[in-house]
Amino acid sequence: MFLPLLAAILGTLWTVHIGEVAPISVTWPVYLLVSYFALAALRSSWTVRLTRDELLIRYPIGGQRVPRAEVESAHFNYWGLIIRKRGGGFAFAFVAPKWTSTELSSGGRPGPDSVAFQITRWAQSERPEGDPAEP
């Protein structure tokens, strides 16, 4: 996952070490391409997942588990998904709404196909009686 970023760092250190630097017309496209792939690798590892009892937020390194009883609602802002907790805190996930979503426009409300809408509905619904907990 971090291989393109590691290659860019090692390549830079190598050129500094041997004292030969390629012309900028050759190096900037390489750095641009490597940066794009490194960011894509980081972006793909940020996920949000619902189970019966908790909300799982996964970051490139680590993650967070939020029990269902603590989740109050969710909404998007310009930096990602904000999950409000009942105790007044919040959890943050670097995910974006769909391209066709109007949530980020002024006064935009999440539609039924929105992740924020689904998380809010999941948090406000009660787990059915007799529904076994996930193993």
ROZADO-353891 format. One record per atom (N, C-alpha, C): x negated, y, z negated; chain; atom name; residue number from 1. Coordinates in steps of 0.1 Angstrom, whole numbers, plus 5000, padded with zeros to 4 digits. Layout:
# residues N
> u_v_w_chain_atom_n
> X_Y_Z_A_CA_NUM
...
//
This chain:
# residues 135
> u_v_w_chain_atom_n
> 4992_4988_5000_A_N_1
> 5000_5000_5000_A_CA_1
> 4991_5013_5000_A_C_1
> 4981_5013_4992_A_N_2
> 4972_5024_4992_A_CA_2
> 4960_5023_5001_A_C_2
> 4960_5013_5010_A_N_3
> 4949_5011_5018_A_CA_3
> 4946_5023_5028_A_C_3
> 4956_5029_5034_A_N_4
> 4952_5041_5043_A_CA_4
> 4946_5052_5035_A_C_4
> 4951_5055_5023_A_N_5
> 4946_5066_5015_A_CA_5
> 4932_5063_5011_A_C_5
> 4929_5050_5007_A_N_6
> 4916_5046_5003_A_CA_6
> 4906_5047_5014_A_C_6
> 4911_5044_5026_A_N_7
> 4902_5045_5038_A_CA_7
> 4899_5059_5041_A_C_7
> 4908_5068_5039_A_N_8
> 4905_5083_5042_A_CA_8
> 4895_5088_5032_A_C_8
> 4897_5084_5019_A_N_9
> 4887_5089_5009_A_CA_9
> 4873_5083_5011_A_C_9
> 4872_5070_5014_A_N_10
> 4859_5064_5016_A_CA_10
> 4853_5069_5029_A_C_10
> 4861_5072_5039_A_N_11
> 4855_5078_5052_A_CA_11
> 4849_5091_5049_A_C_11
> 4856_5099_5041_A_N_12
> 4852_5113_5038_A_CA_12
> 4839_5112_5030_A_C_12
> 4838_5103_5020_A_N_13
> 4826_5102_5012_A_CA_13
> 4815_5097_5020_A_C_13
> 4817_5088_5030_A_N_14
> 4806_5083_5038_A_CA_14
> 4800_5094_5047_A_C_14
> 4809_5102_5053_A_N_15
> 4804_5113_5061_A_CA_15
> 4796_5123_5053_A_C_15
> 4800_5126_5041_A_N_16
> 4793_5135_5033_A_CA_16
> 4779_5129_5029_A_C_16
> 4779_5116_5026_A_N_17
> 4767_5109_5021_A_CA_17
> 4757_5108_5032_A_C_17
> 4760_5105_5045_A_N_18
> 4750_5104_5055_A_CA_18
> 4747_5117_5062_A_C_18
> 4755_5127_5059_A_N_19
> 4752_5141_5064_A_CA_19
> 4757_5143_5078_A_C_19
> 4763_5134_5084_A_N_20
> 4768_5136_5098_A_CA_20
> 4783_5138_5097_A_C_20
> 4788_5149_5102_A_N_21
> 4802_5152_5101_A_CA_21
> 4807_5153_5116_A_C_21
> 4818_5146_5118_A_N_22
> 4823_5146_5132_A_CA_22
> 4830_5160_5134_A_C_22
> 4831_5164_5146_A_N_23
> 4838_5177_5149_A_CA_23
> 4852_5177_5144_A_C_23
> 4857_5189_5140_A_N_24
> 4870_5190_5135_A_CA_24
> 4881_5186_5145_A_C_24
> 4878_5187_5157_A_N_25
> 4888_5183_5168_A_CA_25
> 4890_5168_5167_A_C_25
> 4881_5160_5162_A_N_26
> 4882_5146_5161_A_CA_26
> 4888_5142_5147_A_C_26
> 4884_5149_5137_A_N_27
> 4888_5145_5123_A_CA_27
> 4902_5148_5119_A_C_27
> 4907_5160_5123_A_N_28
> 4920_5164_5118_A_CA_28
> 4931_5155_5123_A_C_28
> 4931_5149_5135_A_N_29
> 4942_5140_5139_A_CA_29
> 4941_5127_5130_A_C_29
> 4929_5123_5127_A_N_30
> 4927_5111_5119_A_CA_30
> 4933_5113_5105_A_C_30
> 4929_5124_5099_A_N_31
> 4934_5127_5086_A_CA_31
> 4949_5129_5086_A_C_31
> 4955_5135_5096_A_N_32
> 4969_5136_5097_A_CA_32
> 4976_5123_5098_A_C_32
> 4971_5114_5106_A_N_33
> 4977_5101_5107_A_CA_33
> 4976_5093_5094_A_C_33
> 4964_5093_5088_A_N_34
> 4962_5085_5076_A_CA_34
> 4971_5091_5065_A_C_34
> 4972_5104_5064_A_N_35
> 4981_5110_5054_A_CA_35
> 4996_5106_5056_A_C_35
> 5000_5106_5068_A_N_36
> 5014_5102_5072_A_CA_36
> 5016_5087_5067_A_C_36
> 5007_5078_5070_A_N_37
> 5009_5064_5066_A_CA_37
> 5008_5063_5051_A_C_37
> 4999_5070_5044_A_N_38
> 4998_5069_5030_A_CA_38
> 5011_5074_5023_A_C_38
> 5017_5085_5028_A_N_39
> 5029_5090_5022_A_CA_39
> 5041_5081_5025_A_C_39
> 5041_5075_5037_A_N_40
> 5051_5065_5040_A_CA_40
> 5051_5053_5031_A_C_40
> 5039_5049_5028_A_N_41
> 5037_5037_5019_A_CA_41
> 5042_5041_5005_A_C_41
> 5039_5053_5000_A_N_42
> 5043_5057_4987_A_CA_42
> 5059_5059_4987_A_C_42
> 5064_5064_4997_A_N_43
> 5079_5067_4998_A_CA_43
> 5087_5054_4998_A_C_43
> 5081_5044_5005_A_N_44
> 5089_5031_5006_A_CA_44
> 5090_5024_4992_A_C_44
> 5082_5027_4983_A_N_45
> 5082_5020_4970_A_CA_45
> 5091_5027_4960_A_C_45
> 5098_5038_4963_A_N_46
> 5107_5045_4954_A_CA_46
> 5121_5040_4956_A_C_46
> 5126_5032_4947_A_N_47
> 5140_5027_4949_A_CA_47
> 5149_5029_4937_A_C_47
> 5162_5028_4939_A_N_48
> 5171_5029_4928_A_CA_48
> 5180_5017_4931_A_C_48
> 5183_5009_4920_A_N_49
> 5191_4997_4921_A_CA_49
> 5200_4996_4909_A_C_49
> 5213_4992_4912_A_N_50
> 5223_4989_4902_A_CA_50
> 5224_4975_4899_A_C_50
> 5224_4971_4886_A_N_51
> 5228_4957_4882_A_CA_51
> 5241_4959_4874_A_C_51
> 5246_4948_4868_A_N_52
> 5258_4949_4860_A_CA_52
> 5256_4958_4848_A_C_52
> 5244_4957_4842_A_N_53
> 5242_4964_4829_A_CA_53
> 5233_4976_4829_A_C_53
> 5225_4978_4839_A_N_54
> 5215_4989_4839_A_CA_54
> 5212_4994_4853_A_C_54
> 5207_5006_4853_A_N_55
> 5202_5012_4865_A_CA_55
> 5187_5011_4865_A_C_55
> 5181_5006_4876_A_N_56
> 5167_5004_4877_A_CA_56
> 5161_5015_4887_A_C_56
> 5152_5022_4882_A_N_57
> 5145_5032_4890_A_CA_57
> 5131_5028_4892_A_C_57
> 5126_5026_4904_A_N_58
> 5113_5021_4906_A_CA_58
> 5104_5032_4912_A_C_58
> 5093_5034_4906_A_N_59
> 5083_5044_4911_A_CA_59
> 5072_5036_4918_A_C_59
> 5063_5043_4925_A_N_60
> 5051_5036_4931_A_CA_60
> 5043_5029_4920_A_C_60
> 5042_5035_4909_A_N_61
> 5035_5029_4897_A_CA_61
> 5045_5029_4886_A_C_61
> 5050_5018_4881_A_N_62
> 5059_5017_4870_A_CA_62
> 5074_5019_4874_A_C_62
> 5082_5021_4864_A_N_63
> 5096_5023_4867_A_CA_63
> 5104_5026_4854_A_C_63
> 5117_5027_4855_A_N_64
> 5125_5030_4844_A_CA_64
> 5138_5022_4844_A_C_64
> 5142_5018_4833_A_N_65
> 5155_5011_4831_A_CA_65
> 5164_5019_4823_A_C_65
> 5176_5022_4828_A_N_66
> 5186_5030_4821_A_CA_66
> 5198_5022_4819_A_C_66
> 5201_5018_4806_A_N_67
> 5213_5010_4803_A_CA_67
> 5226_5017_4808_A_C_67
> 5236_5009_4812_A_N_68
> 5248_5015_4817_A_CA_68
> 5255_5024_4807_A_C_68
> 5255_5021_4795_A_N_69
> 5261_5029_4784_A_CA_69
> 5255_5043_4783_A_C_69
> 5243_5045_4788_A_N_70
> 5236_5058_4787_A_CA_70
> 5239_5067_4799_A_C_70
> 5243_5061_4810_A_N_71
> 5245_5069_4823_A_CA_71
> 5258_5076_4823_A_C_71
> 5258_5089_4825_A_N_72
> 5270_5097_4826_A_CA_72
> 5274_5100_4840_A_C_72
> 5265_5105_4848_A_N_73
> 5268_5108_4862_A_CA_73
> 5255_5110_4870_A_C_73
> 5256_5112_4883_A_N_74
> 5244_5114_4891_A_CA_74
> 5247_5124_4902_A_C_74
> 5237_5131_4906_A_N_75
> 5239_5141_4917_A_CA_75
> 5225_5144_4924_A_C_75
> 5226_5148_4936_A_N_76
> 5213_5151_4943_A_CA_76
> 5210_5166_4942_A_C_76
> 5197_5169_4941_A_N_77
> 5193_5183_4943_A_CA_77
> 5182_5182_4954_A_C_77
> 5175_5193_4957_A_N_78
> 5166_5194_4968_A_CA_78
> 5153_5185_4966_A_C_78
> 5151_5180_4954_A_N_79
> 5139_5172_4951_A_CA_79
> 5142_5157_4949_A_C_79
> 5154_5154_4947_A_N_80
> 5158_5140_4945_A_CA_80
> 5171_5138_4938_A_C_80
> 5172_5126_4933_A_N_81
> 5184_5122_4926_A_CA_81
> 5183_5124_4911_A_C_81
> 5192_5131_4905_A_N_82
> 5192_5134_4890_A_CA_82
> 5203_5125_4884_A_C_82
> 5199_5117_4874_A_N_83
> 5208_5108_4867_A_CA_83
> 5210_5114_4853_A_C_83
> 5222_5119_4850_A_N_84
> 5224_5125_4837_A_CA_84
> 5228_5114_4827_A_C_84
> 5221_5115_4815_A_N_85
> 5224_5105_4804_A_CA_85
> 5234_5111_4794_A_C_85
> 5241_5103_4787_A_N_86
> 5251_5107_4777_A_CA_86
> 5244_5115_4766_A_C_86
> 5232_5112_4762_A_N_87
> 5226_5119_4751_A_CA_87
> 5220_5133_4755_A_C_87
> 5222_5137_4767_A_N_88
> 5217_5150_4771_A_CA_88
> 5205_5150_4779_A_C_88
> 5198_5138_4780_A_N_89
> 5186_5137_4788_A_CA_89
> 5189_5134_4803_A_C_89
> 5179_5132_4811_A_N_90
> 5181_5128_4825_A_CA_90
> 5170_5119_4829_A_C_90
> 5173_5112_4840_A_N_91
> 5163_5104_4847_A_CA_91
> 5162_5110_4861_A_C_91
> 5150_5108_4868_A_N_92
> 5148_5114_4881_A_CA_92
> 5143_5103_4890_A_C_92
> 5148_5103_4902_A_N_93
> 5143_5094_4913_A_CA_93
> 5141_5102_4926_A_C_93
> 5129_5100_4932_A_N_94
> 5126_5107_4944_A_CA_94
> 5132_5100_4956_A_C_94
> 5145_5100_4957_A_N_95
> 5152_5095_4969_A_CA_95
> 5160_5106_4974_A_C_95
> 5164_5105_4987_A_N_96
> 5171_5115_4994_A_CA_96
> 5185_5110_4998_A_C_96
> 5195_5119_4999_A_N_97
> 5208_5115_5004_A_CA_97
> 5207_5112_5019_A_C_97
> 5218_5107_5025_A_N_98
> 5219_5104_5039_A_CA_98
> 5217_5117_5047_A_C_98
> 5213_5116_5059_A_N_99
> 5212_5127_5068_A_CA_99
> 5225_5134_5070_A_C_99
> 5236_5126_5071_A_N_100
> 5249_5132_5074_A_CA_100
> 5256_5137_5061_A_C_100
> 5250_5136_5050_A_N_101
> 5256_5140_5037_A_CA_101
> 5257_5156_5036_A_C_101
> 5268_5160_5030_A_N_102
> 5269_5175_5027_A_CA_102
> 5267_5178_5013_A_C_102
> 5261_5169_5005_A_N_103
> 5259_5171_4991_A_CA_103
> 5249_5183_4988_A_C_103
> 5240_5186_4996_A_N_104
> 5230_5196_4993_A_CA_104
> 5235_5210_4998_A_C_104
> 5246_5210_5006_A_N_105
> 5251_5223_5010_A_CA_105
> 5258_5230_4998_A_C_105
> 5260_5243_4999_A_N_106
> 5267_5250_4987_A_CA_106
> 5281_5244_4985_A_C_106
> 5283_5239_4974_A_N_107
> 5296_5234_4970_A_CA_107
> 5299_5220_4976_A_C_107
> 5289_5214_4982_A_N_108
> 5291_5200_4987_A_CA_108
> 5293_5190_4977_A_C_108
> 5303_5182_4979_A_N_109
> 5307_5171_4969_A_CA_109
> 5303_5158_4975_A_C_109
> 5298_5149_4967_A_N_110
> 5294_5136_4972_A_CA_110
> 5306_5128_4977_A_C_110
> 5304_5121_4989_A_N_111
> 5315_5113_4994_A_CA_111
> 5314_5099_4989_A_C_111
> 5324_5091_4992_A_N_112
> 5324_5077_4987_A_CA_112
> 5312_5068_4991_A_C_112
> 5306_5072_5002_A_N_113
> 5294_5064_5007_A_CA_113
> 5281_5069_5001_A_C_113
> 5282_5079_4992_A_N_114
> 5270_5085_4986_A_CA_114
> 5264_5076_4974_A_C_114
> 5251_5076_4973_A_N_115
> 5245_5069_4962_A_CA_115
> 5249_5076_4948_A_C_115
> 5249_5089_4948_A_N_116
> 5253_5096_4936_A_CA_116
> 5268_5093_4932_A_C_116
> 5277_5092_4942_A_N_117
> 5291_5089_4939_A_CA_117
> 5292_5075_4934_A_C_117
> 5285_5065_4940_A_N_118
> 5285_5051_4935_A_CA_118
> 5280_5050_4921_A_C_118
> 5269_5057_4918_A_N_119
> 5263_5056_4904_A_CA_119
> 5273_5062_4894_A_C_119
> 5279_5073_4897_A_N_120
> 5288_5080_4888_A_CA_120
> 5300_5071_4886_A_C_120
> 5306_5065_4897_A_N_121
> 5317_5056_4896_A_CA_121
> 5313_5043_4887_A_C_121
> 5301_5038_4890_A_N_122
> 5297_5026_4882_A_CA_122
> 5295_5029_4867_A_C_122
> 5290_5041_4864_A_N_123
> 5288_5045_4850_A_CA_123
> 5302_5047_4843_A_C_123
> 5312_5052_4850_A_N_124
> 5324_5055_4844_A_CA_124
> 5334_5043_4843_A_C_124
> 5331_5033_4851_A_N_125
> 5339_5021_4850_A_CA_125
> 5335_5012_4839_A_C_125
> 5344_5005_4834_A_N_126
> 5341_4995_4823_A_CA_126
> 5338_4981_4829_A_C_126
> 5329_4974_4823_A_N_127
> 5326_4961_4828_A_CA_127
> 5338_4952_4824_A_C_127
> 5343_4944_4834_A_N_128
> 5355_4936_4830_A_CA_128
> 5352_4926_4819_A_C_128
> 5362_4923_4811_A_N_129
> 5361_4913_4800_A_CA_129
> 5358_4900_4806_A_C_129
> 5349_4892_4800_A_N_130
> 5346_4879_4804_A_CA_130
> 5336_4879_4816_A_C_130
> 5331_4891_4820_A_N_131
> 5321_4891_4830_A_CA_131
> 5308_4888_4824_A_C_131
> 5302_4877_4828_A_N_132
> 5289_4874_4821_A_CA_132
> 5278_4883_4825_A_C_132
> 5269_4886_4815_A_N_133
> 5258_4894_4818_A_CA_133
> 5248_4887_4828_A_C_133
> 5241_4895_4835_A_N_134
> 5232_4890_4845_A_CA_134
> 5220_4884_4838_A_C_134
> 5216_4872_4843_A_N_135
> 5205_4865_4836_A_CA_135
> 5192_4873_4837_A_C_135
//
